[in-house]
Amino acid sequence: MNKREFLLSGLKAGAVISLPGGLVACASTAGTQEPVVDTAAGKLRGLRTAQGFAFKGVPYGESTGGANRFRPPVAKQGWAGVRDATAHGASAPQPAVPLVPEFAWYWPTAATSEDSLSLAVFTPALDGKKRPVLLWLHGGGFATGAGTAPGFDGSHLAQSQDVVVVSINHRLNVFGSLLIDAPGFAPESANVGVLDQVLALRWVRENIARFGGDAGNVTIFGQSGGAAKVTALLGAPAAKGLFHKAIVQSGSGLWRLASREKVAQASHGLLQELGLDRANAARIQQLPAEQIVAAYGKLLAKTGGVSEFRPTLDGVVFPQEPYDPAGTPLAAQVPVLVGYAQQEATFFLAGNPASFALSEAQLQARVQKFLRLSGPATRELLQSYAAQYPGSSASQRLIAVASDYNYKLPTLAFADRQADLGGAPVHAYAFDWTSPARNGVLGAAHTSEVPFIFGTLDAARHLVQDSPDQLQVRDRIGAIWGQFARSGNPNSERAGVQHWSRYERGQRTTARIGKSWTVVGNPEAHARQALAQVPLYEYSFPVSFVRD
């Protein structure tokens, strides 16, 4: 019996075995016994699933409540005995999100708590093999969401692509970014949510080998706000070396951090909502989390939904902008996969069916307000879109303008600046699958590629419906993400996209995936030209196209 056979036989028998580096893993997987893995902090009992093994609610940091509120995270201390890891951990404190059936799979169901620094690990086997690791950063605009949402279960992705999938929870909104110049507040307080993510990456480096993963091959991937988390980590010195590839899906204001001035102003506004000021600001440490969330909600109502509580150019965690005006050298050697969905804006319009039957006057008013243009400039822009999309309705043109401005152009600005570094390759995609829901009006909505990546089609059934190509799209999209995680290049026979070369500013090669499976050059040329005189969208701009 050779060494590998000995290790495998020990795992099957539920033995305690020694791994490289003197680490010890107890992987009890015999019969119907649930798996137990010995991490650096203690033993975890997970779940055996039809597609491998899952470990949920794994703590990587101590509670962020009490004295730890608004302070850098503290690594989880060790525990005695075997800790249960069969149920997801709490979501971070956050306001409630109105649920639309087609997108309910995107939002968490777990209760909230300040003891929320936990993660989930999905692995096809506990066999000592070194598999690529995909670490998911959820969306929700830094304000809401959790890695535990039904659509983010990593079981299928792990098994089908022979990778290890990790999803994490971390601090959000004011709990993850607060900037108050007063005694008692840590200098890193504007970016403690980012530091949570860094701590989770350190947990992966220390422990993932025990779950069949390779700490030397970690890909971070995220969608929407998660995409902006990815680009922020690309420029965070504390994260350098903790991951090796990056996938950026449908970013928005991802190309620029919040400024110290705006975060400080927003933080002062939060204090006012709580009846506090700089002199007694430290009292916020003693307030119930629910009271702070309620005050945050009131502040959002006053700002039109704009939240400045996000990764911040603070001179501490971020000494410089990662992607403004150019890409950060820290990320030059990180391969990147980046893209967007074709009809991003329908995700935001779906809550009001009337938005899919707009008049020309409503179109004019919404676009003018959203882009902050004059009446004549708005009419000229809309004439350009009418020529680009002959026969389109007013609602279809709103979807096109808002998708281009709110998501595609900011995402591609990042792609351009990353490619300009001239280092590791960038590959770009456009997701063009059309949902059958609502007779197809949603198109390829914001978030709609996510259940195909994870293979969580049942969770997203209201969106996927009975689409006849759903399994083919799932398998090909999964192959792209899996191959990129393995090699830094998304091309593979299983994906079936021909001539998908690297993205460069000159030709901007982009693969249309989901429906077309073809490669095109510079597909957003019209948007770039039509919106050339409009400043790139930032998170500081209200998303005002959703209402009259």
Residue pairs with C-beta under 8 A, 6 or more apart in sequence:
1 9
4 128
7 17
7 127
7 128
8 127
8 128
10 16
10 17
11 17
11 27
11 29
11 126
11 127
11 128
12 29
12 30
13 30
14 26
14 27
14 28
14 29
14 30
14 33
14 36
15 26
16 24
16 25
16 26
16 38
17 24
17 25
17 26
17 27
17 128
18 24
19 25
19 128
19 209
19 210
20 209
21 209
23 40
23 209
23 210
24 38
25 37
25 38
25 126
25 210
26 36
26 37
26 38
26 43
27 35
27 36
27 37
27 126
27 210
28 34
28 35
28 36
29 35
29 48
29 53
29 126
32 48
34 45
34 46
34 47
34 48
34 86
35 45
35 46
35 47
35 48
35 53
35 55
35 126
36 43
36 44
36 45
36 46
36 82
37 43
37 44
37 46
37 55
37 126
37 210
37 211
38 44
38 210
39 58
39 207
39 210
40 78
40 206
40 207
41 59
41 76
41 77
41 78
41 79
42 78
42 79
42 80
42 81
42 82
42 83
43 81
43 82
43 83
44 55
44 58
44 82
44 83
44 84
44 85
45 82
45 83
45 84
45 85
45 86
46 53
46 54
46 55
46 56
46 85
46 86
46 121
47 53
47 54
47 55
47 56
47 85
47 86
49 155
50 155
51 122
51 124
51 155
51 156
51 158
51 159
52 122
52 123
52 124
52 125
52 155
52 158
52 159
53 122
53 123
53 124
53 125
53 126
53 211
54 120
54 121
54 122
54 123
54 154
54 155
55 85
55 120
55 121
55 211
56 85
56 86
56 87
56 88
56 89
56 120
56 148
57 84
57 85
57 86
57 87
57 88
57 89
57 118
57 120
58 85
58 89
58 118
58 119
58 120
58 121
59 76
59 89
59 117
59 118
60 75
60 76
60 117
60 118
60 119
60 168
60 199
60 200
60 203
61 73
61 74
61 75
61 76
61 117
61 196
61 199
61 200
62 68
62 73
62 74
62 75
62 76
62 77
62 115
62 117
63 113
63 114
63 115
63 117
64 71
64 73
64 114
64 115
64 116
64 117
64 171
64 175
64 192
64 196
65 113
65 114
65 115
65 289
66 114
66 285
67 285
68 74
69 114
69 175
69 284
69 285
70 175
70 178
70 185
70 186
70 189
70 192
70 284
70 285
71 186
71 188
71 189
71 192
72 186
72 188
72 192
72 195
73 117
73 192
73 195
73 196
73 199
75 199
75 202
75 203
76 117
88 110
88 118
88 120
88 148
89 110
89 115
89 116
89 118
89 119
89 148
89 169
90 110
90 111
90 112
90 113
90 115
90 116
90 118
90 169
91 108
91 110
91 111
91 112
91 113
91 116
91 145
91 146
91 148
91 169
92 112
92 114
92 116
92 146
92 169
92 170
92 171
92 172
92 175
92 176
93 112
93 113
93 114
93 116
93 172
93 173
93 175
93 289
93 290
93 292
93 293
94 112
94 140
94 143
94 144
94 145
94 172
94 173
94 293
95 143
95 144
95 173
95 293
95 296
95 297
95 300
97 107
97 140
97 144
98 351
99 107
100 350
100 351
101 462
102 350
102 435
102 437
102 438
102 442
102 445
102 460
102 462
102 463
103 347
103 350
103 445
103 447
103 463
104 462
105 149
105 150
105 151
105 451
105 456
105 459
105 460
105 462
105 463
106 139
106 145
106 149
106 151
106 447
106 450
107 140
107 144
107 145
107 146
107 149
108 145
108 146
108 148
108 149
109 148
109 149
109 150
110 146
110 148
112 289
113 289
114 175
114 289
116 169
116 170
116 171
117 169
117 170
117 171
117 196
117 199
117 200
118 168
118 169
119 147
119 166
119 167
119 168
119 169
119 200
119 203
120 147
120 148
120 154
120 166
120 167
120 168
121 164
121 165
121 166
121 208
121 211
121 213
122 153
122 154
122 155
122 157
122 158
122 164
122 165
122 166
123 131
123 158
123 164
123 165
123 211
123 212
123 213
124 131
124 158
124 159
124 162
124 163
124 164
124 212
125 212
126 210
126 211
126 212
127 212
128 209
128 212
129 212
130 209
130 212
130 213
130 214
130 216
130 217
131 162
131 163
131 164
131 212
131 213
131 214
132 163
132 164
132 213
132 214
132 217
132 218
132 219
132 482
132 485
132 486
133 163
133 164
133 165
133 166
133 204
133 208
133 213
133 214
133 215
133 217
133 218
133 219
133 485
134 154
134 157
134 163
134 164
134 165
134 166
134 219
134 221
134 481
134 485
135 165
135 166
135 167
135 168
135 200
135 201
135 204
135 218
135 219
135 220
135 221
135 243
136 147
136 152
136 154
136 165
136 166
136 167
136 168
136 221
136 222
136 226
137 147
137 168
137 197
137 220
137 221
137 222
137 226
137 229
137 230
138 145
138 146
138 147
138 149
138 152
138 167
138 222
138 223
138 225
138 226
139 145
139 222
139 223
139 224
139 225
139 226
139 227
139 447
140 146
140 172
140 224
140 225
140 226
141 224
141 225
141 252
141 307
141 310
141 539
142 172
142 173
142 176
142 177
142 193
142 225
142 228
142 229
142 307
142 309
142 310
142 311
143 172
143 173
143 225
143 300
143 307
143 309
144 172
144 173
145 172
145 225
146 169
147 167
147 168
147 169
148 167
148 169
150 456
150 459
151 450
151 451
151 454
151 456
151 459
151 460
152 167
152 450
152 454
152 456
153 454
153 456
153 459
154 165
154 166
154 167
154 454
155 165
155 455
156 454
156 455
156 456
156 478
157 163
157 165
157 453
157 454
157 455
157 478
157 481
157 482
158 164
158 165
160 455
160 475
160 478
160 482
161 478
161 479
161 481
161 482
161 485
162 482
163 213
163 482
163 485
163 486
164 208
164 211
164 212
164 213
166 200
166 204
166 208
166 213
168 196
168 197
168 200
170 176
170 193
170 196
170 197
170 200
171 192
171 193
171 196
172 193
173 293
173 296
173 307
173 309
174 267
174 270
174 292
174 296
174 309
175 192
175 193
175 289
175 292
176 191
176 192
176 193
176 194
176 196
176 309
176 310
177 189
177 190
177 191
177 192
177 193
177 258
177 263
177 309
177 310
177 311
177 312
178 185
178 189
178 190
178 263
178 267
178 270
178 309
179 189
179 190
179 260
179 263
179 264
179 267
179 312
179 314
180 189
180 264
180 267
180 268
180 271
180 278
180 281
181 264
181 278
182 278
182 279
182 281
182 282
183 282
184 281
184 282
184 285
185 281
185 282
186 192
187 314
187 316
188 195
188 314
188 316
188 317
190 258
190 260
190 263
190 312
190 314
190 316
190 317
191 311
191 312
191 314
191 316
191 317
191 318
193 310
193 311
194 229
194 232
194 233
194 236
194 311
194 317
195 238
195 317
197 229
197 233
197 239
198 233
198 236
198 238
198 239
198 242
201 218
201 220
201 233
201 239
201 242
201 243
202 242
204 213
204 215
204 218
204 242
205 215
205 218
205 242
206 215
208 214
208 215
208 218
209 215
216 244
217 244
217 245
217 485
217 486
218 242
218 243
218 244
218 245
219 243
219 244
219 245
219 246
219 247
219 484
219 485
220 230
220 233
220 243
220 245
220 246
220 247
221 230
221 246
221 247
221 248
221 249
221 337
221 481
222 228
222 229
222 230
222 247
222 248
222 249
223 249
223 250
223 447
223 449
223 450
224 249
224 250
224 251
224 252
224 446
224 447
225 252
226 249
227 248
227 249
227 250
227 251
227 252
227 254
227 411
228 251
228 252
228 253
228 254
228 310
228 311
228 539
229 311
230 246
230 247
230 248
230 254
231 246
231 248
231 251
231 254
231 255
231 322
231 323
231 414
232 254
232 257
232 311
232 318
232 322
233 239
233 243
233 246
234 246
234 322
234 323
234 328
234 330
234 331
234 334
235 318
235 320
235 321
235 322
235 323
235 328
235 330
235 331
236 317
236 318
236 322
236 330
237 319
237 330
238 317
240 330
243 334
244 334
244 335
244 488
245 334
245 335
245 336
245 337
245 484
245 485
245 488
246 331
246 334
246 335
246 336
246 337
247 336
247 337
247 338
247 481
247 484
248 254
248 336
248 337
248 338
248 339
248 411
248 414
248 415
249 338
249 339
249 340
249 449
249 450
250 339
250 340
250 341
250 344
250 407
250 411
250 446
250 447
251 338
251 407
251 410
251 411
251 414
252 406
252 407
252 410
252 411
252 537
252 539
253 410
253 537
253 538
253 539
253 540
253 541
254 323
254 410
254 411
254 414
255 323
255 324
255 410
255 413
255 414
255 417
255 536
256 321
256 323
256 324
256 536
256 538
257 310
257 311
257 312
257 313
257 318
257 321
257 322
257 324
258 308
258 309
258 310
258 311
258 312
258 313
258 539
258 540
259 312
259 313
260 312
260 313
260 314
260 315
262 308
262 540
263 308
263 309
263 310
263 312
265 308
266 299
266 303
266 307
266 308
266 309
267 309
268 278
269 299
269 302
270 292
270 295
270 296
270 299
271 277
271 278
271 281
271 284
273 295
273 296
273 298
273 299
274 284
274 287
274 291
274 292
274 295
276 283
276 284
284 292
296 309
300 306
300 307
303 542
304 542
304 544
305 542
305 543
306 539
306 540
306 541
306 542
307 539
308 539
308 540
310 539
311 318
312 318
313 320
313 321
320 328
321 328
322 328
322 330
322 331
323 413
323 414
323 417
323 418
325 417
326 417
326 420
327 414
327 417
327 418
327 420
327 421
329 421
331 418
331 421
331 423
332 421
332 422
332 423
332 424
333 423
333 424
334 423
334 424
335 424
335 425
335 426
335 427
335 484
335 488
335 489
336 415
336 418
336 424
336 425
336 426
336 427
337 426
337 427
337 428
337 429
337 480
337 481
337 484
337 490
338 411
338 412
338 414
338 415
338 418
338 426
338 427
338 428
338 429
338 503
339 411
339 428
339 429
339 430
339 431
339 510
339 513
340 403
340 407
340 408
340 411
340 412
340 430
340 431
341 403
341 407
341 430
341 431
341 432
341 444
341 445
341 446
341 447
341 448
341 449
342 403
342 430
342 431
342 432
342 443
342 444
343 399
343 403
343 442
343 443
343 444
343 445
344 402
344 403
344 406
344 407
344 408
344 445
344 446
345 398
345 399
345 402
345 403
345 406
345 407
345 446
345 545
346 399
346 441
346 442
346 443
346 445
346 446
347 442
347 445
347 446
347 447
347 448
348 402
348 446
348 543
348 545
348 546
349 355
349 356
349 395
349 398
349 399
349 545
349 546
350 438
350 442
350 445
351 546
352 546
352 547
353 438
355 395
355 398
355 546
356 395
356 438
356 441
357 395
358 366
358 393
358 394
358 395
358 398
359 394
360 394
362 394
362 548
363 382
363 394
363 395
363 397
363 398
364 375
364 378
364 379
364 382
365 548
366 398
366 544
366 545
366 547
366 548
367 373
367 378
367 381
367 382
367 398
367 401
367 402
367 545
368 374
368 375
368 378
369 544
369 545
370 401
370 402
370 405
370 543
370 544
370 545
371 378
371 381
371 401
371 405
371 531
371 534
372 541
373 381
373 534
381 401
381 530
381 531
382 397
382 401
384 526
384 529
384 530
385 392
385 397
385 400
385 401
385 530
386 392
386 397
388 400
388 526
388 530
389 396
389 397
389 400
392 400
395 441
398 545
399 443
401 545
402 545
404 524
404 527
404 530
404 531
405 527
405 531
405 534
405 537
406 537
406 543
406 545
407 446
407 537
408 524
408 527
409 524
409 527
409 528
409 531
409 536
409 537
410 536
410 537
412 428
412 508
412 524
413 536
415 426
415 428
415 503
415 508
416 505
416 508
418 426
419 426
419 502
419 503
419 504
419 505
420 505
424 488
425 488
425 489
425 502
425 503
426 502
426 503
426 504
427 484
427 489
427 490
427 500
427 502
427 503
427 511
428 503
428 508
428 509
428 510
428 511
429 480
429 490
429 510
429 511
429 512
429 513
430 510
430 511
430 512
430 513
430 523
431 444
431 448
431 449
431 513
431 514
432 444
432 512
432 513
432 514
432 515
432 516
433 444
433 448
433 449
433 452
433 467
433 469
433 473
433 514
433 515
434 440
434 442
434 443
434 444
434 515
435 442
435 443
435 444
435 445
435 448
435 463
435 464
435 465
435 467
436 465
436 466
436 467
437 462
437 463
437 465
442 448
442 463
444 514
444 515
445 463
448 463
449 477
449 514
450 456
450 460
451 457
451 459
451 460
451 463
451 464
451 474
452 470
452 473
452 474
452 477
452 478
452 514
453 477
453 478
453 481
455 474
455 478
457 464
457 470
457 471
457 474
464 470
467 473
469 515
473 514
475 494
476 494
476 495
476 496
476 513
476 517
477 513
477 514
479 492
479 494
479 495
480 490
480 492
480 495
480 497
480 513
481 490
483 489
483 490
483 491
483 492
483 494
483 495
484 490
490 497
490 500
490 511
491 497
491 500
495 513
496 517
497 511
497 513
497 517
497 518
497 519
498 518
498 519
499 519
500 509
500 511
500 519
501 509
501 519
502 509
503 509
503 510
507 521
507 522
508 521
508 522
508 523
508 524
509 519
509 520
509 521
510 519
510 520
510 521
510 522
510 523
511 517
511 518
511 519
512 518
512 519
512 520
512 523
